[in-house]
């Protein structure tokens, strides 16, 4: 069952999963998790789907592991035709439901906008995005006149993350 909630601010949500292919004839589908650990999905209480311009709450009957994949079913969706209406929809959770992280850790969305300083206390710019091109995560840092790509390797290029000062300390030179 889905409940409409149009008064919610979309910036309060984070993409956590995507509805994949159907499984069987009774409304089940594969769920693709974007969480670092897919088992983290089991800790969330409420899930949401963006439809047109409204965020709607989705009530899962269950989410379970099937071998190495996640299989889920939405309440009141009991056949393959009904679940096809949800095909490839993104699943969101409230950012406020995310677990607290230890000091010197941050979620990727929290890094965006942070100022980046190197060991010489030079401001290299601010984080525009966090990307992954296969080898590792990359901070895309934009300064006034150029874009710098910094590998996100903890304790090597990324020395510390200070959320209270909205800054990241890196072992990186502006001319790399």
C-alpha positions in Angstrom: 0.0 0.0 0.0 1.2 3.5 -0.7 0.5 6.7 1.2 0.8 10.1 -0.4 2.8 12.7 1.4 3.2 15.8 -0.8 4.3 18.1 2.0 7.8 16.5 2.2 10.9 18.3 1.1 12.7 16.1 -1.5 16.1 17.2 -0.1 15.3 15.2 3.1 15.6 11.9 1.2 18.4 9.8 -0.1 18.3 7.2 -2.8 18.9 3.8 -1.2 17.7 1.2 -3.7 16.0 0.6 -7.1 13.2 -1.8 -8.0 14.5 -4.3 -10.5 13.0 -7.2 -12.5 10.0 -9.0 -11.4 10.3 -12.4 -9.8 7.6 -15.0 -10.3 3.9 -14.2 -10.7 2.9 -13.0 -7.2 4.3 -9.5 -7.2 7.8 -10.1 -6.0 10.7 -8.2 -7.5 14.5 -8.0 -7.1 15.7 -5.0 -5.2 19.0 -3.4 -6.1 20.6 -1.9 -3.0 22.9 1.2 -3.2 24.0 0.8 0.4 27.6 -0.2 1.0 26.2 -3.2 2.9 22.9 -4.3 1.4 21.9 -5.8 4.8 21.5 -2.2 6.0 18.2 -2.0 4.1 16.7 -4.2 6.9 17.2 -1.5 9.5 15.0 1.1 7.8 11.3 1.4 8.8 10.0 3.6 6.0 10.6 3.7 2.3 9.5 6.1 -0.3 9.0 6.2 -4.1 9.0 9.4 -6.2 6.1 9.4 -8.6 5.5 12.4 -10.9 6.2 15.2 -8.3 5.0 13.4 -5.2 7.0 11.4 -2.7 4.8 8.4 -1.6 5.5 6.0 1.2 5.8 2.3 0.2 4.8 -0.4 2.6 6.9 -3.5 2.0 5.4 -6.8 3.0 8.9 -8.1 3.2 12.5 -7.7 2.0 14.5 -10.8 2.2 17.8 -12.3 0.9 17.6 -15.0 -1.8 21.1 -16.3 -2.3 23.2 -13.1 -2.9 20.2 -11.0 -4.1 17.4 -9.1 -2.3 13.8 -10.0 -3.1 11.0 -7.8 -2.0 7.2 -7.5 -2.1 5.0 -4.4 -1.7 1.8 -4.9 0.4 -1.4 -5.2 -1.7 0.6 -5.9 -4.9 -0.1 -9.6 -5.6 0.5 -10.1 -9.3 3.1 -9.5 -12.0 1.0 -6.9 -13.8 0.6 -4.7 -10.7 4.3 -4.8 -9.9 5.3 -3.8 -13.4 3.8 -0.4 -12.7 6.7 0.1 -10.2 9.3 -1.2 -12.6 12.7 0.5 -12.2 11.5 3.0 -9.6 13.9 4.5 -7.2 13.5 3.8 -3.5 14.4 6.5 -1.0 14.7 6.8 2.8 14.8 9.8 5.0 18.3 11.1 5.6 17.4 11.4 9.3 17.0 7.6 9.5 20.6 7.0 8.4 22.8 5.5 11.2 25.1 7.9 13.0 28.7 7.6 11.8 31.9 7.7 13.8 34.0 10.8 13.9 36.0 11.4 10.7 33.3 9.7 8.7 30.6 11.1 6.4 28.0 10.1 3.9 28.8 11.0 0.3 26.0 13.5 0.2 27.5 15.3 3.3 30.8 15.8 1.4 29.2 17.8 -1.3 29.9 21.5 -0.6 32.7 20.9 1.9 35.9 23.0 1.5 39.0 21.0 0.7 42.3 22.0 2.2 45.7 20.4 1.7 48.5 19.9 4.2 49.9 23.3 3.4 46.5 24.8 4.4 45.8 25.9 0.8 42.1 25.8 -0.1 41.8 23.6 -3.2 38.1 24.4 -3.7 34.9 22.7 -2.7 33.5 19.2 -3.4 31.1 19.3 -6.3 30.5 15.5 -6.5 31.7 12.1 -5.4 32.1 9.7 -8.3 33.3 6.2 -8.9 34.9 5.3 -12.2 35.8 1.7 -11.1 39.1 1.9 -9.2 38.0 4.0 -6.3 35.8 6.8 -5.2 36.9 10.2 -6.5 36.2 13.7 -5.1 35.5 16.2 -7.8 36.7 19.5 -6.4 36.0 22.7 -8.1 38.2 25.8 -7.6 37.7 29.2 -9.2 39.5 28.2 -12.4 39.6 24.4 -12.7 38.4 21.0 -11.5 40.6 18.7 -9.5 40.0 15.0 -9.1 41.2 13.6 -5.8 41.1 9.8 -5.1 39.1 9.1 -1.9 41.6 6.9 -0.1 41.3 7.2 3.7 44.5 7.8 5.6 46.4 8.3 2.3 44.9 11.2 0.3 42.0 11.8 2.6 43.5 12.7 6.0 40.4 13.9 7.9 36.8 15.0 7.5 35.6 17.7 9.8 31.8 18.0 9.6 31.6 20.7 12.2 33.9 22.9 10.1 32.6 21.6 6.8 36.1 20.8 5.6 38.2 17.9 4.4 42.0 17.7 4.9 43.8 16.1 2.0 47.4 15.1 1.1 47.2 16.6 -2.4 48.7 19.4 -4.3 46.9 21.9 -6.4 49.1 21.1 -9.4 48.6 17.3 -9.4 
